[in-house]
Amino acid sequence: MELLGDAVLHGDDRATLRLARDYDHPVAAVWTALTVPALTRLWWADLRTDLQVGGEFSLEWLTGPPGELEWWPGEITAMDAPRLLEHTNSEHGLLRWELEPLDAGALRARTRLRLTNDLEGEDAWVPMSLAAWHLHLDQLATALDGGSVDWSGWASATNLRLRELRAAYAATLPRTY
């Protein structure tokens, strides 16, 4: 199983998650999928945003039962469209999305996305967070190719894959939990 990243455990229940994935789409398409609410819903979450530094970047994850979901507030802390988006999230800390064009001059543009997530919480949550981000980055590939997630069946459809990824990421981390 190919993993997309790793984590650095800083102690005091702080960690930095680092993931990277290449997409067979241009930077502009990946940027749009990160910042346009109609598109974030296809792979990640509902989004309320004022796309400027200091602007809102609040998310409502769609992975739970309808009626039990809540908005998690956030704010854009840095932005250099279409290459860099950094924002806070009340549940996930600081998220930094960096987009790098690959294969300049090639017939088909490609993009490397790097996600860094600085978070606070029990170290036991780190492998699950890595696994969940891995799944969301897989779902981004599906959305970029014209598909979307069936959120009503997300939990049951991804449960086994999430457990497998969590175990694989846990095996790469020091045993602090």
N, C-alpha and C positions, 0 to 999 in steps of 0.2 A: 504494500500500500504506500503510495507516494504522498508524503505529507507536504503541506504548503508553508510550514513555518515552525517556529519554536517560541520559547519564552525565556525570559531572564527573571528569576525570582530575586527580588531585592531585599527580602526580609521585611518584618513589620507588616505583613500582608499586603505588600505592593509587588506588582509584576509588570513587565513590559512584554506584550505579545507582538510577534513580528511574522507577517505572512506575505507571500508574494505569489502572483499568478499572472501568466501571460494570456492575452486574449487576441483572437484573430479579428480585431476591429480597431479602427483608428481611435486616437486619444479623444477626439470630440465625441464619439459615440459612448465611450466609457464614462466620460465626464457627465454627459447628459443623463446616463443611467444612474449616476450618483446624486444628481442635483435636481432632477425634475420629478415632482411628486407622482405624476401618472406612471412614471417608469420605475421609481424606487419600489412602488407597490408590487411590481411584477416579480421582484426577487428578494426584497429586504424588509421594508416597513412602509407604513404611511408616513408622510413627511410634511411638516409645516416649516417653511423657510423664508427668510429674507436674505437673499444670497449676497451678503456683504459682510466684511469684518465687523463684528459686534452684533450682527443680525441673528435672528432666531434660527435654530436648526434642531427642531424637536421631532421625536420619532415615536410612533406607536407600533411596536412589534406586532406582527400578525400571526405569530406562531401559537397563540393560545386560543381558548374558546372565546367566541364573540360575547361581548358583554362583560368579560373579565379583563379586557385589555385597558391599558391606561397610557396616556401620553407621558413620555420621559423628556423633560425640557433639556435644551442644549443651546449653545451659542457658538457661532463661527469665530474662531480665534485667529486664524490665518487663512489667506486664500490668494492664489495666483492662478486664475482660470486660464486654461483648462488643465493645469498641471498639478496643483496642490489645493487640497481642502483639509483644513484642520478644524475640529469642533469638539466641544464638550458634550457629554451626555450624562444625565443624572445617575444612570445605572451602570454605565460602561466607562466612565472617566473621560480621558482625552483620546480622541481618534484622529489619526493623520493618514490621509489617503494621498499617495504620490503616484502620478501617471507619467510614464516614460515611453516615448515612441520608439519602436524597434524597427529594424529593417528599412531605414530611410531609403527612399527611392525604389523600393520593391513594388510590385504590382498590387499586392494586398497589404495594407497597413496593419501593423500589430501594435499592441500596447502591453507594457508590463505595469501592473498595479502592485504597489507596495502599501500594505496596511500596517500601521503601528498603533497599538492600543495600550496606553498606560492606564492601569486600573488598580483599585484598592479592593481588597476582599480576601477571604480565606484562600490560601494556596490550593486547597482542594478544588476550587472552581476554575483554576487555570486550564487543566486539560479539557474541561467541558466548554469553556469559552473558546479555546482553539478549535475544538471540533465544530462548534456552532458557526464560527466565522468561516471555517473551511466549507461548510455546507452552503452558507450564504454566497461565498465566492463561486462555488459550483453553480448556484442558482443564477448568479449574475451572467455566467456564460450562456445559460439557457435563455435568459431574457434578451441578451445581445443577439442571439440567434433567432429571436422572434417568438419565443415561448414565454410561459409564466408559471408561477407556482400555484398549485391548488391549495390554498391556505386551509380550507375546510378539512383536508385530509393530511395536512403537513405532519402532525405529530405521529400518526400511525405509519405514514409512508416513510418517514425518516428515522424512526426510533432505532432500528437495528443499525443503520449506517452511523447514526450519532454515537451509539454505544461503541461500535468498532473504532471510530475515529478517536473517541475519548480515550479508549484503552491504548491506542497507538501513540497518541500524544503523551499520555501519562508515562509510558515506557521511556520517553526521551527526557523526562524531567527528574531532578533529584527527588528522592523520597522524603518529603517534608510533611506528608499527610497520611 
